Amino acid sequence: MRQSALIEGWRQLWRHQRILWWLFFINLVLARSAVRPMAARWSPILDHSAAADAIYGGFDVFRYLELVLRPEIGFGSGGPVIVGPAFIFFVFVLFVTGGILSAYRSETKLSTAEFFQASGAFFWRFVRLLIMFLIALIPIAIIAAIVFRLSGHLSRDAAPEKLGFWVELVGGLVLLFLMMCARLGFDMAQVHSVASGERAMRRAVVHGFKITFGNFASLFWIYFLPSLLSWAGMAVILCIWARLVPSTAVLTSFFLLQLGMLLWLGTRLWQRSSETAWYQEHEAMTAAVSTTDSTPIEK
């Protein structure tokens, strides 16, 4: 079932690829709006800086730190300019999630009006789900603080030199697993809400986690495989960018990093389309079992 869901999810992603391209284009426009004011501010400084000249031909971490710590650069004051467009993109993606999931469920392509109508219908429900998700992350954050504090203590005081490192590594992997499980559960709550029209988000969360842990192996694989491909692809892209692309090749760097963004968006949409396909198969199987159980046995 999980393989068929991944294949059907890929087919739906390809069929509705305009969603991917629109998200990529909007992200590109917002990124441009964030970078342009900072570039205009930094250009007069960097054009006459010895540190900038030193990293022009290759990356030098010490020269880079020398640059960013200068008060004229002002990363702190430039924070709103950078973070603002990122926040806008986050809210926009949250807004259109209802339309995206509705499009993946539909047998026919939604019109633009139908897409945004579905987006608006589920937006505030998904805002409530987001708040619940953030609350669910609080215990994970507390565990993370305990793990990292313990690993630091063991690194300083424990006899085995690498004990703190191993505690931090294993604890980090466990925390990553817990965060993935939490996100998968809330993903399925969104899918269930769109499929059933559920308005009470607490019931949607309960149902989403019930489905997730009742079918954990197949659903986690559907979530994990696109994530793994995204991480591996980003690692390859960053390795090529850092090792093979000179700092003077601005256009090549731009295309490589945009390829990484396209990969990240595509794999996330593949997750959502595969989750939707799995849920539809699950619905069909549940309905078939219910019909069989309700059919009277002829004597």
PyMOL commands that set and color helices and strands:
alter all, ss='L'
color gray80, all
select helices_A, chain A and resi 2-15+17-46+50-54+61-68+79-105+112-157+163-196+201-214+216-243+250-294
alter helices_A, ss='H'
color red, helices_A
deselect
rebuild
show_as cartoon
